[in-house]
Amino acid sequence: MLFNIMLEMLKKQDAVVIVTTADLREFVRELLAEQKMPTEEPLYSPDEFAKRKRVSKTTLWRWCKSGILKRTVIGGKVYFKDTDLTTQQL
C-alpha cells in the first residue's frame, strides 16, 4: 500500500516527498514480498545431490562439464537444484 502511495506522489512533477526510515523499511519489505518466487526450490550440496541421484560426485562434475547439469555458485560454494537435471537430458 505504501509503495502505491509513493509511486502516485512521485508521478507529480513538483512533489516533495518526506520519507522516514520506517517508511523506507516498509517500502523495502513490500518490494521484496513482490519479488519472491511463490515456491523456492531447495539447494543441495554436491554430496547431498549425489546421494539423492544415487551417483558419485565425479559423475556430477562430468555432467556439469558436458552441460547436462547446471550448477549454482553462491559465495564460492557449489549447489544443485532438482530441476537442474532432468531424466530427458540423460
C-alpha positions as CSV (number, residue, x, y, z in Angstrom):
1,M,0.0,0.0,0.0
2,L,2.8,2.4,0.9
3,F,4.5,1.5,-2.3
4,N,1.5,2.6,-4.4
5,I,1.1,5.9,-2.5
6,M,4.8,6.7,-3.0
7,L,4.5,6.0,-6.7
8,E,1.5,8.2,-7.1
9,M,3.3,11.0,-5.3
10,L,6.4,10.7,-7.4
11,K,4.3,10.9,-10.6
12,K,3.6,14.6,-9.8
13,Q,6.4,16.7,-11.1
14,D,6.7,19.2,-8.3
15,A,6.1,16.9,-5.4
16,V,8.3,16.9,-2.3
17,V,8.3,13.6,-0.5
18,I,9.4,13.3,3.1
19,V,10.1,9.6,3.9
20,T,11.0,8.3,7.4
21,T,13.2,5.3,7.9
22,A,10.2,3.3,9.0
23,D,8.5,4.2,5.7
24,L,11.6,3.0,3.8
25,R,11.7,-0.2,5.7
26,E,8.1,-0.9,4.9
27,F,8.7,0.0,1.2
28,V,11.6,-2.4,1.0
29,R,9.6,-5.2,2.6
30,E,6.8,-4.6,0.1
31,L,9.2,-4.7,-2.8
32,L,10.8,-7.9,-1.5
33,A,7.5,-9.5,-1.0
34,E,6.5,-8.8,-4.6
35,Q,9.8,-10.2,-5.9
36,K,9.7,-13.5,-4.0
37,M,9.1,-16.6,-6.0
38,P,6.0,-18.5,-4.9
39,T,7.9,-21.7,-4.3
40,E,11.6,-21.5,-3.7
41,E,13.4,-24.7,-4.7
42,P,15.9,-26.1,-2.2
43,L,19.6,-26.1,-3.0
44,Y,21.7,-29.2,-2.3
45,S,25.5,-29.5,-1.8
46,P,27.3,-31.8,-4.2
47,D,27.4,-34.6,-1.5
48,E,23.6,-34.3,-0.9
49,F,22.8,-34.1,-4.6
50,A,24.9,-37.1,-5.4
51,K,23.2,-39.1,-2.7
52,R,19.7,-38.0,-3.9
53,K,20.5,-39.0,-7.5
54,R,22.5,-42.1,-6.5
55,V,25.6,-41.2,-8.4
56,S,29.2,-40.2,-7.5
57,K,30.4,-36.6,-7.2
58,T,32.7,-37.4,-10.1
59,T,29.5,-38.0,-12.2
60,L,28.1,-34.7,-11.1
61,W,31.2,-32.8,-12.3
62,R,31.2,-34.7,-15.6
63,W,27.5,-33.8,-16.1
64,C,28.4,-30.1,-15.4
65,K,31.2,-30.2,-17.8
66,S,29.1,-31.7,-20.6
67,G,26.2,-29.3,-19.9
68,I,23.7,-32.0,-18.6
69,L,23.7,-30.4,-15.2
70,K,23.6,-26.7,-14.3
71,R,25.3,-25.7,-11.0
72,T,24.6,-22.7,-8.9
73,V,27.5,-20.9,-7.2
74,I,26.8,-18.9,-4.0
75,G,29.7,-17.4,-2.0
76,G,32.2,-19.6,-3.8
77,K,30.2,-22.8,-2.9
78,V,28.6,-25.0,-5.5
79,Y,24.9,-26.1,-5.1
80,F,22.5,-28.0,-7.3
81,K,18.7,-27.9,-7.7
82,D,16.5,-30.9,-8.6
83,T,15.2,-29.0,-11.7
84,D,18.7,-28.5,-13.0
85,L,18.8,-32.1,-14.0
86,T,16.0,-33.9,-15.9
87,T,15.9,-37.5,-17.0
88,Q,15.3,-36.3,-20.5
89,Q,18.9,-34.9,-20.5
90,L,20.5,-38.3,-19.6
